[in-house]
Amino acid sequence: MFRKQISCPNLCLPGVRSARVNKRQPVSKKKAYTYIEIPRLSALTDNGPLEFFVAGNGEDYLDLSNTFFHVACKIVNTDGTNIADDAKVGVVNYPVAFLFSQVDVMLGDRLISQSSNTYPYRAVFECLLNYGKDTLETQFYMDATDPADRNEGLKRRARFSAESNTFDLIGHIHSDIFFQDKLLLNGADLRIKMVRSKDKFCLMKEGNINFALKILNASLFMKKVSVSPSVKLRHAHALLSATAKYSLERVSMKTFSLAAGKFVALYVDGTQYPAKPFQPDFQSDNADREFYSLILAPGKQLKDQALAINREEYSRGYTLFAFNLNPDDDCGQHLTLIKSGTMRMELRLRQPLPRTVNLKVYVSFDSILEINNRRNILIDYQ
């Protein structure tokens, strides 16, 4: 949906009203939208990727923020037979995300988003940091933390898949363009490739018996919106002299290996963030300043915005260090000037690690994606 990007009437978002009179939605008089089931391109195999293609031809625009993915699956033995009644195996938390290690999205002939084998971690971070308990226990299915390590959540999830029962999973695609609310112009083809995770990554079991997660069916549900012909005509005219611009919150994830230390700080062009480095003491349950960074960095302080992690959970495994590198320390809707430089993170642990562990870094950038009248895709990043 266009707002201030090209000289044409604004397309108001569903449910948004002006202060004095209600705005008319620029859609046809009949039902304005419909959900289309997009079948997969390739046949289902045990380890093969799932691919979807959404043709850009036609008159409808796409509402990507309301796209969702549906998969039906079951747990079987490695030879394909049903599991035993007493098999102690179940899916991990947020299984619809952990099913896939990488999700690539192409718009036209341009790769615009790539998760590089970190897709499940991105999905978990975004769920924990953007939704509250009420949402996670209704739209999602959240298990409580289990400090005693009884893993009652796994036992409850295992009931869904007991005796190789078929269970359905529905979820959102955690990719940049699916988190912006503007309608995608018609005429731009969309391709999605979802690479399967290994079974041992998305299943939890007891003992030495191996199991497999078999996908029985997978489809994508895309919301198509019928826009008024007069509005589409004005869009086409405006695109002759300007491009349609989509503001994206682009996410990049990196993985680093740690060996040892007790000190956390981020350096940007030699400047340390924060000025006084984080020095948590988890053995004494003293990590208040570090926990509060999860509130300060995304701009949640003194605002009624959800955060699914509480203070106790933060010290018991949900440990994330947050840094706000915006020049004005604000998390508003405005864009900031592009800056180039180098970042370096320094960590020192209290005691040597018994084994090497991985550090996951979640970085968010402001980016612009543009579409011209020939439906060529232009991006300000590589």
C-alpha positions as CSV (number, residue, x, y, z in Angstrom):
1,M,0.0,0.0,0.0
2,F,1.4,3.4,-1.0
3,R,1.8,6.2,1.4
4,K,3.9,9.2,0.5
5,Q,6.0,7.2,-1.9
6,I,4.3,8.1,-5.2
7,S,1.9,10.8,-6.1
8,C,-1.4,9.0,-5.9
9,P,-4.2,8.7,-3.4
10,N,-3.2,6.9,-0.2
11,L,-4.3,3.4,0.3
12,C,-5.6,3.3,3.9
13,L,-4.9,0.2,5.9
14,P,-7.8,-2.0,7.0
15,G,-9.4,-0.6,10.1
16,V,-7.7,2.8,9.8
17,R,-10.1,5.8,9.9
18,S,-9.6,9.5,9.6
19,A,-10.3,11.9,12.5
20,R,-13.5,13.3,10.9
21,V,-15.0,11.1,8.3
22,N,-14.4,7.5,7.4
23,K,-12.1,6.9,4.5
24,R,-13.3,4.7,1.7
25,Q,-11.2,1.7,1.0
26,P,-9.9,1.8,-2.6
27,V,-11.2,-1.7,-3.5
28,S,-14.0,-3.0,-5.7
29,K,-17.6,-3.2,-4.4
30,K,-17.5,-7.0,-4.2
31,K,-15.5,-8.8,-1.5
32,A,-12.1,-7.2,-1.5
33,Y,-9.9,-10.1,-0.7
34,T,-9.6,-13.9,-0.9
35,Y,-7.1,-16.4,0.4
36,I,-5.6,-18.6,-2.3
37,E,-3.9,-21.9,-1.5
38,I,-0.6,-22.1,-3.3
39,P,0.5,-25.7,-3.8
40,R,4.2,-26.7,-3.6
41,L,6.1,-26.9,-6.8
42,S,8.2,-30.0,-6.0
43,A,7.1,-33.5,-4.8
44,L,7.5,-34.3,-1.1
45,T,10.7,-36.1,-0.2
46,D,12.3,-36.9,3.2
47,N,15.0,-34.2,3.0
48,G,14.2,-32.2,-0.1
49,P,13.3,-28.5,0.0
50,L,9.7,-27.1,-0.4
51,E,9.3,-24.6,-3.1
52,F,6.4,-22.3,-3.8
53,F,5.8,-20.0,-6.8
54,V,3.2,-17.1,-6.7
55,A,2.7,-15.7,-10.2
56,G,2.5,-11.9,-10.4
57,N,0.2,-11.9,-13.4
58,G,-3.4,-10.9,-12.8
59,E,-5.0,-7.8,-11.4
60,D,-4.9,-8.5,-7.7
61,Y,-2.3,-7.2,-5.2
62,L,-0.8,-9.4,-2.5
63,D,-1.1,-8.8,1.3
64,L,2.1,-10.5,2.4
65,S,1.7,-9.6,6.1
66,N,-1.3,-11.9,6.2
67,T,0.3,-14.9,4.5
68,F,0.6,-18.1,6.4
69,F,2.1,-21.6,6.0
70,H,0.3,-24.9,6.7
71,V,1.9,-28.3,7.0
72,A,0.6,-31.7,8.0
73,C,3.1,-34.2,9.4
74,K,3.7,-37.1,11.6
75,I,6.5,-38.8,13.5
76,V,7.6,-42.2,12.2
77,N,10.4,-44.7,12.6
78,T,13.3,-44.3,10.2
79,D,12.0,-47.2,8.1
80,G,8.7,-45.3,7.6
81,T,6.6,-47.5,10.0
82,N,4.4,-46.0,12.8
83,I,6.1,-45.5,16.1
84,A,5.2,-47.6,19.1
85,D,2.6,-46.6,21.6
86,D,5.1,-45.9,24.3
87,A,7.7,-44.2,22.1
88,K,9.2,-41.2,24.0
89,V,9.5,-38.7,21.2
90,G,8.0,-35.3,20.4
91,V,8.5,-32.1,18.4
92,V,10.5,-29.2,19.8
93,N,8.9,-26.0,20.8
94,Y,7.7,-23.9,17.8
95,P,8.0,-26.8,15.4
96,V,6.6,-25.0,12.3
97,A,9.7,-22.9,12.4
98,F,12.2,-25.6,13.4
99,L,11.1,-27.8,10.5
100,F,13.2,-25.6,8.2
101,S,16.8,-24.5,8.5
102,Q,16.8,-21.9,5.8
103,V,14.1,-19.9,3.9
104,D,15.0,-18.0,0.8
105,V,12.6,-15.4,-0.8
106,M,12.9,-14.1,-4.3
107,L,10.9,-11.2,-5.8
108,G,11.1,-11.2,-9.5
109,D,14.6,-12.4,-10.3
110,R,16.2,-10.8,-7.2
111,L,17.0,-12.7,-4.0
112,I,15.7,-10.3,-1.3
113,S,16.0,-12.5,1.9
114,Q,18.1,-15.4,2.9
115,S,18.3,-17.0,6.3
116,S,21.6,-18.9,5.9
117,N,20.7,-21.9,8.1
118,T,19.6,-19.7,11.0
119,Y,15.9,-19.5,10.3
120,P,14.7,-21.3,13.5
121,Y,16.7,-19.0,15.7
122,R,15.3,-15.9,14.0
123,A,11.8,-17.2,14.4
124,V,12.2,-17.8,18.1
125,F,13.8,-14.5,18.8
126,E,11.0,-12.6,17.0
127,C,8.3,-14.5,18.9
128,L,9.9,-14.0,22.3
129,L,10.7,-10.3,21.8
130,N,7.5,-9.2,20.0
131,Y,4.6,-11.1,21.6
132,G,3.3,-11.4,25.2
133,K,2.1,-14.4,27.1
134,D,-1.6,-14.0,26.0
135,T,-0.7,-14.1,22.3
136,L,1.8,-16.9,22.7
137,E,-0.7,-19.1,24.5
138,T,-3.5,-18.5,22.0
139,Q,-2.3,-17.7,18.5
140,F,0.8,-19.7,19.2
141,Y,1.3,-22.6,21.7
142,M,3.8,-21.7,24.4
143,D,5.2,-24.1,27.0
144,A,6.3,-22.7,30.3
145,T,9.9,-22.7,31.2
146,D,11.0,-25.8,33.2
147,P,13.9,-25.0,35.5
148,A,13.7,-28.5,37.1
149,D,14.3,-30.1,33.7
150,R,11.3,-32.3,33.8
151,N,10.3,-31.1,30.3
152,E,6.6,-31.3,30.9
153,G,6.1,-29.2,27.7
154,L,7.7,-32.0,25.6
155,K,5.4,-34.5,27.2
156,R,2.3,-32.5,26.3
157,R,3.5,-32.0,22.8
158,A,4.2,-35.7,22.4
159,R,0.6,-36.5,23.0
160,F,-0.3,-34.7,19.6
161,S,2.0,-37.1,17.7
162,A,1.6,-40.3,19.7
163,E,1.2,-43.5,17.7
164,S,2.2,-41.6,14.6
165,N,-1.0,-39.5,14.7
166,T,-1.1,-36.8,12.0
167,F,-0.9,-33.2,13.4
168,D,-1.2,-29.9,11.7
169,L,1.1,-26.9,12.0
170,I,0.3,-23.3,11.0
171,G,2.6,-20.4,11.1
172,H,3.9,-17.1,9.7
173,I,7.0,-16.9,7.4
174,H,9.7,-15.1,9.3
175,S,11.2,-13.2,6.4
176,D,11.6,-9.4,5.9
177,I,9.0,-8.7,3.3
178,F,6.3,-10.6,5.2
179,F,6.5,-8.2,8.1
180,Q,5.6,-5.0,6.2
181,D,2.0,-4.0,5.7
182,K,1.9,-2.5,2.2
183,L,0.3,-4.4,-0.6
184,L,2.7,-5.9,-3.1
185,L,2.0,-4.6,-6.7
186,N,0.7,-7.0,-9.2
187,G,3.2,-8.1,-11.9
188,A,6.0,-9.2,-9.6
189,D,6.6,-13.0,-9.2
190,L,7.3,-14.4,-5.8
191,R,9.3,-17.5,-5.1
192,I,9.9,-19.1,-1.7
193,K,12.3,-22.0,-1.0
194,M,12.2,-23.7,2.4
195,V,15.1,-26.1,3.2
196,R,14.4,-28.9,5.7
197,S,16.1,-29.2,9.0
198,K,17.6,-32.5,10.1
199,D,15.2,-34.7,12.0
200,K,17.4,-34.7,15.1
201,F,17.1,-30.9,15.2
202,C,13.3,-30.7,15.3
203,L,12.6,-33.8,17.4
204,M,13.4,-34.6,21.0
205,K,13.6,-38.2,22.1
206,E,14.8,-40.5,24.9
207,G,17.2,-43.3,24.2
208,N,19.2,-44.4,21.2
209,I,16.2,-45.1,18.9
210,N,16.0,-42.7,15.9
211,F,12.9,-41.2,14.5
212,A,11.9,-39.1,11.5
213,L,9.4,-36.3,11.0
214,K,7.5,-36.9,7.8
215,I,5.7,-34.1,6.0
216,L,2.4,-35.3,4.4
217,N,1.2,-32.1,2.9
218,A,2.4,-28.5,2.7
219,S,0.8,-25.4,1.2
220,L,1.0,-21.6,1.4
221,F,-2.1,-19.5,1.9
222,M,-1.7,-16.1,0.2
223,K,-4.1,-13.2,0.7
224,K,-5.0,-11.5,-2.6
225,V,-6.7,-8.1,-2.6
226,S,-8.8,-6.6,-5.4
227,V,-8.0,-2.9,-5.7
228,S,-10.2,-0.4,-7.5
229,P,-9.4,-0.1,-11.2
230,S,-9.2,3.7,-11.0
231,V,-6.6,3.4,-8.2
232,K,-4.5,0.9,-10.2
233,L,-4.6,3.2,-13.1
234,R,-3.3,6.1,-11.0
235,H,-0.6,3.8,-9.6
236,A,0.5,2.9,-13.1
237,H,0.7,6.5,-14.1
238,A,2.7,7.4,-11.0
239,L,5.1,4.6,-11.6
240,L,6.1,6.2,-14.9
241,S,8.0,8.9,-12.9
242,A,8.7,7.2,-9.5
243,T,9.2,3.9,-7.9
244,A,7.0,2.1,-5.3
245,K,9.0,2.0,-2.1
246,Y,8.7,-0.6,0.6
247,S,10.3,0.1,4.0
248,L,11.8,-3.2,5.3
249,E,13.2,-4.1,8.7
250,R,15.9,-6.3,7.3
251,V,17.3,-9.0,9.5
252,S,20.7,-10.6,9.4
253,M,21.9,-13.4,11.6
254,K,25.4,-14.5,12.3
255,T,26.9,-17.4,14.2
256,F,30.2,-17.3,16.1
257,S,32.0,-19.9,18.2
258,L,32.9,-19.1,21.8
259,A,35.6,-20.8,23.9
260,A,35.8,-18.7,27.1
261,G,35.2,-15.0,29.6
262,K,32.7,-12.6,31.9
263,F,32.2,-9.4,30.1
264,V,30.0,-8.3,27.2
265,A,30.4,-5.2,25.1
266,L,29.9,-4.1,21.5
267,Y,32.2,-1.9,19.6
268,V,31.1,0.2,16.6
269,D,34.0,1.9,14.9
270,G,35.9,1.7,18.2
271,T,33.1,3.2,20.4
272,Q,32.0,0.9,23.1
273,Y,28.3,0.1,23.7
274,P,27.3,0.3,26.5
275,A,29.8,2.7,28.0
276,K,29.9,0.5,31.0
277,P,30.0,-3.1,29.7
278,F,27.5,-5.7,30.9
279,Q,28.8,-7.8,33.7
280,P,26.1,-10.3,34.7
281,D,26.5,-12.8,37.5
282,F,24.0,-15.5,36.8
283,Q,25.1,-17.7,39.7
284,S,23.9,-15.0,42.1
285,D,20.9,-14.2,39.8
286,N,22.2,-10.7,39.3
287,A,21.5,-9.6,35.7
288,D,18.9,-6.8,36.1
289,R,20.8,-4.4,33.9
290,E,21.2,-6.9,31.2
291,F,17.6,-7.9,31.3
292,Y,16.5,-4.3,31.2
293,S,18.4,-3.9,27.9
294,L,15.7,-6.0,26.3
295,I,13.2,-3.3,27.3
296,L,15.4,-0.2,26.5
297,A,16.9,-1.3,23.1
298,P,13.6,-1.9,21.3
299,G,11.9,1.1,22.8
300,K,9.5,-0.7,25.2
301,Q,10.3,1.3,28.3
302,L,7.2,2.7,30.0
303,K,5.0,1.4,27.1
304,D,2.4,-1.2,27.1
305,Q,4.3,-3.5,24.7
306,A,4.7,-7.2,25.2
307,L,7.9,-9.1,26.2
308,A,7.5,-12.8,26.8
309,I,10.7,-13.1,28.9
310,N,10.6,-12.2,32.6
311,R,13.5,-11.6,34.9
312,E,13.7,-15.1,36.2
313,E,13.6,-16.7,32.8
314,Y,16.3,-14.3,31.6
315,S,18.8,-15.8,34.0
316,R,17.7,-19.4,33.4
317,G,18.4,-19.7,29.7
318,Y,16.5,-16.9,27.9
319,T,19.6,-14.7,27.9
320,L,19.8,-12.1,25.2
321,F,21.9,-9.0,25.2
322,A,20.3,-6.0,23.3
323,F,22.0,-2.9,21.8
324,N,20.3,0.1,20.2
325,L,22.7,1.6,17.7
326,N,20.3,4.2,16.2
327,P,21.9,7.7,16.3
328,D,18.9,9.1,18.3
329,D,18.3,5.9,20.3
330,D,14.8,5.9,19.0
331,C,12.8,3.0,17.6
332,G,10.2,5.0,15.6
333,Q,8.9,4.6,12.1
334,H,11.4,7.1,10.6
335,L,14.5,6.1,8.7
336,T,18.0,7.1,9.7
337,L,20.9,8.0,7.4
338,I,22.9,5.1,6.1
339,K,26.2,4.6,7.9
340,S,29.1,2.3,7.1
341,G,31.6,0.9,9.6
342,T,32.8,-2.1,11.5
343,M,31.3,-3.8,14.5
344,R,33.2,-6.0,17.0
345,M,31.8,-7.8,20.0
346,E,33.9,-8.7,22.9
347,L,32.8,-11.4,25.4
348,R,34.7,-12.7,28.4
349,L,33.3,-15.6,30.4
350,R,33.7,-16.1,34.2
351,Q,35.0,-19.7,33.7
352,P,36.3,-21.7,30.8
353,L,33.6,-23.4,28.8
354,P,33.7,-27.2,29.0
355,R,33.0,-27.3,25.3
356,T,32.6,-24.8,22.4
357,V,29.3,-23.1,22.2
358,N,27.7,-21.0,19.4
359,L,26.8,-17.3,19.8
360,K,23.8,-16.2,17.7
361,V,23.7,-12.6,16.7
362,Y,20.4,-11.0,15.5
363,V,20.9,-7.7,13.7
364,S,18.1,-5.5,12.3
365,F,18.6,-2.8,9.7
366,D,16.3,-0.2,8.0
367,S,16.2,-0.9,4.3
368,I,14.3,0.2,1.2
369,L,13.0,-2.1,-1.5
370,E,11.8,-0.4,-4.7
371,I,9.7,-1.6,-7.7
372,N,9.6,0.3,-10.9
373,N,7.0,0.3,-13.7
374,R,8.7,-2.7,-15.4
375,R,8.5,-4.6,-12.1
376,N,12.3,-4.6,-11.7
377,I,13.3,-5.0,-8.1
378,L,15.8,-2.5,-6.6
379,I,17.3,-2.9,-3.1
380,D,19.8,-0.9,-1.1
381,Y,21.7,-3.8,0.2
382,Q,23.5,-6.9,-1.1
